[in-house]
Amino acid sequence: MGRLDGKVALISGGSKGQGAAEAKLFAQEGAKVVLADILDDEGKKVEAEINETGGAAKYVHLDVTSEDDWATAVQEAVDSYGKLDILVNNAGILLRKGVEETSADEWDMVQNVNSKGVFLGIKAAIPAMRAAGGGSIVNISSIAGLKGSTSTAYGASKGLVRLLTKSTAIQYGPESIRCNSVHPGIIETDMTEGMLTESPGREHWLERTPLGIIATSLDVALGVLYLASDESRYVTGSELVIDGGITA
């Protein structure tokens, strides 16, 4: 018996990295998965891999800054699988620049994807979850959303995700819709490759991490799975930090 048997999940940024790991893990645990991204070729490959290994998945194109795209993605989940129980707001971008180096256009770009994209996802999913009798929303933030960061726009966007999560939790808890945020540290993904191979480099992060290892996408996906499942039915408005002890 899977931990997500009977559940329908929508995962943004599901074409690669952490999002793809979540999609595959959810399917293994019994969920029917709609994975959404702008990377269509990669997304269709993940869809095929899940279906070929006995899972149930559909890919849909999603620009998270588009309200229309979100409406289409949610409708795809409902039309294909009958309902929506889980939303994982995973899509995001990283800009490693300080205050003076960040242009107004760059600031807007990061906020649109990382903050507005999460807001639009929540807004689109709520009616479908209400119709399903409840649900779980998991927003991927970052340890940069818990403390100061030299990546100014990125850190600000992830801090917004943290508080948006809490606002959603208190507004929709009475309707059995939970909302929690996940705060990864450094993990092995395409997005963090520059931080590990260039300055400050892998050794810097290993030295800062009490566990002395760099996480994989699966390490984070397992935490997301817990929050998506009924095992966390009394958990909402919380922050799950998966960082090897960096923020400690």
C-alpha positions as CSV (number, residue, x, y, z in Angstrom):
1,M,0.0,0.0,0.0
2,G,1.4,3.4,-1.0
3,R,1.5,6.4,1.1
4,L,-0.4,8.4,-1.5
5,D,-2.9,5.8,-2.7
6,G,-6.0,7.5,-4.2
7,K,-4.4,10.9,-4.3
8,V,-4.0,13.2,-7.3
9,A,-1.0,15.5,-7.3
10,L,0.0,18.5,-9.4
11,I,3.8,19.4,-9.3
12,S,5.2,22.5,-11.0
13,G,8.8,22.4,-12.2
14,G,8.4,18.7,-12.6
15,S,10.5,18.1,-15.7
16,K,13.9,17.7,-14.0
17,G,15.8,17.9,-10.7
18,Q,13.8,18.0,-7.5
19,G,10.4,18.3,-9.3
20,A,11.1,15.1,-11.3
21,A,12.2,13.3,-8.2
22,E,9.0,14.3,-6.5
23,A,6.9,13.2,-9.4
24,K,8.5,9.8,-9.6
25,L,8.4,9.2,-5.8
26,F,4.7,10.3,-5.6
27,A,3.8,7.9,-8.5
28,Q,5.7,5.1,-6.7
29,E,3.7,5.8,-3.6
30,G,0.4,5.5,-5.5
31,A,-0.5,9.0,-6.6
32,K,-1.7,10.0,-10.0
33,V,0.6,12.8,-11.0
34,V,0.3,15.8,-13.3
35,L,3.7,17.2,-13.8
36,A,4.0,20.7,-15.2
37,D,6.8,22.8,-16.6
38,I,8.0,24.9,-19.5
39,L,10.5,22.2,-20.5
40,D,8.2,20.2,-22.6
41,D,10.6,17.6,-24.0
42,E,12.1,16.8,-20.6
43,G,8.6,16.7,-19.0
44,K,7.3,14.2,-21.6
45,K,10.3,12.0,-20.8
46,V,9.4,12.0,-17.1
47,E,5.8,11.3,-18.0
48,A,6.8,8.3,-20.1
49,E,9.2,6.9,-17.5
50,I,6.5,7.0,-14.8
51,N,3.9,5.4,-17.0
52,E,6.3,2.7,-18.3
53,T,7.1,1.7,-14.8
54,G,3.5,1.2,-13.8
55,G,2.6,4.6,-12.5
56,A,0.1,7.2,-13.7
57,A,1.3,10.5,-15.0
58,K,0.4,13.3,-17.4
59,Y,2.6,16.2,-18.5
60,V,1.1,19.7,-19.1
61,H,2.9,22.9,-20.2
62,L,2.9,25.5,-17.4
63,D,4.4,28.9,-17.2
64,V,3.9,29.6,-13.5
65,T,3.6,33.3,-14.1
66,S,0.4,32.7,-16.3
67,E,-2.9,32.5,-14.5
68,D,-4.4,30.9,-17.6
69,D,-1.7,28.2,-17.6
70,W,-2.5,27.4,-14.0
71,A,-6.2,27.1,-14.7
72,T,-5.4,24.7,-17.5
73,A,-3.1,22.6,-15.4
74,V,-5.6,22.3,-12.5
75,Q,-8.3,21.4,-15.0
76,E,-6.1,18.8,-16.5
77,A,-5.8,17.1,-13.1
78,V,-9.5,17.2,-12.5
79,D,-10.4,16.0,-16.1
80,S,-7.9,13.2,-16.1
81,Y,-8.1,11.9,-12.6
82,G,-11.3,13.3,-11.1
83,K,-10.0,15.6,-8.5
84,L,-6.9,17.4,-7.0
85,D,-5.6,16.6,-3.6
86,I,-2.0,17.8,-3.6
87,L,-0.2,20.8,-5.1
88,V,3.6,21.1,-4.9
89,N,4.8,24.5,-5.9
90,N,8.3,23.5,-6.9
91,A,9.2,25.7,-9.9
92,G,11.8,28.4,-9.2
93,I,14.8,30.2,-10.5
94,L,18.0,31.4,-8.8
95,L,19.8,34.8,-9.3
96,R,23.0,35.2,-7.4
97,K,23.4,38.9,-7.2
98,G,23.5,41.5,-4.4
99,V,21.3,44.6,-4.1
100,E,23.3,47.0,-6.3
101,E,24.0,44.4,-8.9
102,T,20.4,43.4,-9.3
103,S,18.4,45.3,-12.0
104,A,14.8,46.1,-11.6
105,D,14.0,43.8,-14.5
106,E,15.9,41.0,-12.8
107,W,14.1,41.6,-9.5
108,D,10.7,41.4,-11.3
109,M,11.7,38.2,-13.1
110,V,12.7,36.4,-9.9
111,Q,9.6,37.6,-8.0
112,N,7.3,36.7,-10.9
113,V,8.5,33.1,-11.0
114,N,9.3,32.4,-7.3
115,S,6.6,34.4,-5.6
116,K,3.8,35.2,-8.0
117,G,4.0,31.7,-9.4
118,V,3.4,30.2,-6.0
119,F,0.5,32.6,-5.3
120,L,-1.2,31.8,-8.7
121,G,-0.7,28.1,-8.1
122,I,-2.4,28.3,-4.6
123,K,-5.2,30.4,-6.0
124,A,-5.9,28.0,-8.8
125,A,-5.8,24.9,-6.7
126,I,-8.0,26.0,-3.8
127,P,-11.4,25.5,-5.6
128,A,-10.5,22.1,-6.8
129,M,-9.2,21.0,-3.3
130,R,-12.4,22.4,-1.8
131,A,-14.4,20.3,-4.1
132,A,-12.3,17.3,-3.2
133,G,-13.0,17.9,0.5
134,G,-9.5,19.1,1.4
135,G,-5.9,18.9,0.3
136,S,-2.3,19.6,0.9
137,I,-0.2,22.4,-0.6
138,V,3.6,22.1,-0.3
139,N,5.6,25.2,-1.2
140,I,9.3,24.9,-1.9
141,S,11.1,27.8,-0.3
142,S,14.8,27.7,0.8
143,I,17.0,28.3,3.7
144,A,17.4,31.7,2.0
145,G,13.8,32.3,3.0
146,L,14.8,31.9,6.7
147,K,17.9,34.1,7.0
148,G,19.7,36.8,5.1
149,S,21.2,36.0,1.8
150,T,23.7,37.5,-0.7
151,S,21.3,36.4,-3.4
152,T,19.0,39.4,-2.8
153,A,16.0,38.8,-5.1
154,Y,16.1,35.1,-4.6
155,G,16.1,35.3,-0.8
156,A,13.3,37.9,-0.8
157,S,11.2,35.7,-3.0
158,K,11.7,32.7,-0.8
159,G,10.9,34.7,2.3
160,L,7.6,35.7,0.7
161,V,6.8,32.1,0.0
162,R,7.3,31.3,3.7
163,L,4.8,33.9,4.9
164,L,2.3,33.2,2.0
165,T,2.3,29.6,3.2
166,K,1.3,30.7,6.7
167,S,-1.4,33.0,5.4
168,T,-2.8,30.2,3.3
169,A,-2.7,27.8,6.2
170,I,-4.7,30.0,8.5
171,Q,-7.2,31.0,5.8
172,Y,-8.0,27.5,4.5
173,G,-7.4,25.2,7.5
174,P,-11.1,25.3,8.4
175,E,-11.7,23.7,4.9
176,S,-9.2,20.9,5.6
177,I,-6.7,22.4,3.2
178,R,-3.2,22.3,4.7
179,C,-0.2,24.4,3.5
180,N,3.4,24.0,4.5
181,S,6.8,25.2,3.2
182,V,10.0,23.2,2.7
183,H,13.4,24.9,3.1
184,P,16.2,22.9,1.4
185,G,19.9,23.8,1.9
186,I,22.3,23.0,-0.9
187,I,21.3,20.0,-3.0
188,E,22.7,18.5,-6.2
189,T,20.6,20.1,-8.9
190,D,21.2,22.0,-12.1
191,M,20.1,25.2,-10.4
192,T,22.8,24.9,-7.7
193,E,25.6,23.6,-10.0
194,G,27.3,27.0,-10.1
195,M,27.4,27.3,-6.4
196,L,29.1,23.9,-6.1
197,T,31.5,24.2,-9.1
198,E,32.3,27.9,-8.9
199,S,32.6,30.3,-6.0
200,P,32.0,29.7,-3.2
201,G,32.4,26.0,-4.2
202,R,31.6,22.5,-2.9
203,E,34.1,22.6,0.0
204,H,32.6,25.8,1.3
205,W,29.2,24.2,1.6
206,L,30.5,21.0,3.0
207,E,32.4,22.9,5.8
208,R,29.2,24.8,6.6
209,T,27.0,21.7,6.8
210,P,27.2,19.8,10.1
211,L,26.3,16.5,8.5
212,G,29.2,17.0,6.0
213,I,27.3,16.0,2.9
214,I,25.4,17.6,0.0
215,A,21.8,16.5,-0.3
216,T,20.2,14.8,-3.3
217,S,16.8,15.7,-4.8
218,L,15.4,12.6,-3.2
219,D,16.4,13.8,0.2
220,V,14.1,16.8,-0.3
221,A,11.4,14.8,-2.1
222,L,11.0,12.4,0.9
223,G,10.2,15.4,3.1
224,V,7.7,16.7,0.5
225,L,6.1,13.3,0.4
226,Y,5.5,13.4,4.2
227,L,3.8,16.8,4.0
228,A,1.7,15.7,1.0
229,S,0.5,12.5,2.7
230,D,-2.1,12.1,5.4
231,E,0.7,11.2,7.8
232,S,1.0,15.0,8.3
233,R,-2.7,15.6,8.7
234,Y,-2.2,17.8,11.8
235,V,0.7,19.8,10.3
236,T,0.0,23.1,8.6
237,G,1.6,26.5,8.5
238,S,4.9,24.9,9.3
239,E,8.5,25.0,7.9
240,L,10.3,21.8,7.2
241,V,14.0,22.6,7.0
242,I,16.1,20.0,5.1
243,D,19.6,21.5,5.2
244,G,22.0,19.1,6.9
245,G,22.1,21.5,9.9
246,I,23.3,24.7,8.1
247,T,20.7,27.0,9.7
248,A,21.3,25.4,13.1
